[in-house]
Amino acid sequence: MAEQYKTAFLGEIPLALSVREGGDSGVPVVVGYPHSPEAEAFRQAARNLAGQLSVQSYLLLPMV
């Protein structure tokens, strides 16, 4: 889908019961199950997003 919309692929989150239950209960999987593969997938996607934002911000800085 990222390719189709010509945007960066940030990652994929496994469709696991713990993700849904955490969302329903208000306890994110990265808090409730911090060492799970699902939590790691969220952290990796967040790192990828932060990296993309950093690059985009740098590219938009005016050259002095």
C-alpha positions as CSV (number, residue, x, y, z in Angstrom):
1,M,0.0,0.0,0.0
2,A,2.9,2.4,0.8
3,E,4.2,1.8,-2.7
4,Q,0.8,2.5,-4.2
5,Y,0.6,5.9,-2.5
6,K,4.3,6.6,-3.0
7,T,5.0,7.0,0.7
8,A,7.5,5.4,3.1
9,F,6.7,2.0,4.6
10,L,7.0,2.5,8.4
11,G,6.3,-1.1,9.5
12,E,3.7,-3.7,10.1
13,I,1.9,-4.5,13.4
14,P,0.9,-8.1,13.9
15,L,-2.8,-8.6,14.4
16,A,-2.7,-10.2,17.8
17,L,-5.3,-10.4,20.5
18,S,-3.0,-8.6,23.0
19,V,-3.0,-5.5,20.7
20,R,-6.8,-5.4,20.6
21,E,-7.2,-6.1,24.3
22,G,-4.7,-3.4,25.2
23,G,-6.6,-0.9,23.0
24,D,-9.9,-1.8,24.7
25,S,-8.5,-1.6,28.2
26,G,-6.4,1.5,27.7
27,V,-3.1,-0.3,28.4
28,P,-1.0,-0.2,25.2
29,V,0.7,-3.4,24.3
30,V,4.1,-1.7,24.7
31,V,3.2,-1.1,28.4
32,G,1.2,-4.4,29.1
33,Y,3.6,-6.7,27.2
34,P,6.8,-4.7,26.6
35,H,8.9,-7.6,25.5
36,S,6.3,-9.1,23.0
37,P,6.9,-9.1,19.3
38,E,3.9,-6.8,18.9
39,A,5.4,-4.2,21.3
40,E,8.7,-4.4,19.3
41,A,6.8,-3.9,16.1
42,F,5.2,-0.7,17.5
43,R,8.6,0.6,18.7
44,Q,10.2,-0.1,15.3
45,A,7.4,1.7,13.5
46,A,7.8,4.6,15.9
47,R,11.6,4.7,15.2
48,N,11.0,4.6,11.5
49,L,8.4,7.4,11.7
50,A,10.8,9.5,13.8
51,G,13.6,9.0,11.3
52,Q,11.3,10.0,8.4
53,L,10.2,13.1,10.2
54,S,13.8,14.0,11.0
55,V,14.8,13.7,7.3
56,Q,11.8,15.7,6.1
57,S,12.5,18.5,8.7
58,Y,16.1,18.7,7.6
59,L,15.1,18.9,4.0
60,L,12.7,21.8,4.7
61,L,15.3,23.9,6.7
62,P,16.2,27.1,4.9
63,M,19.8,27.1,3.7
64,V,21.6,30.1,5.2
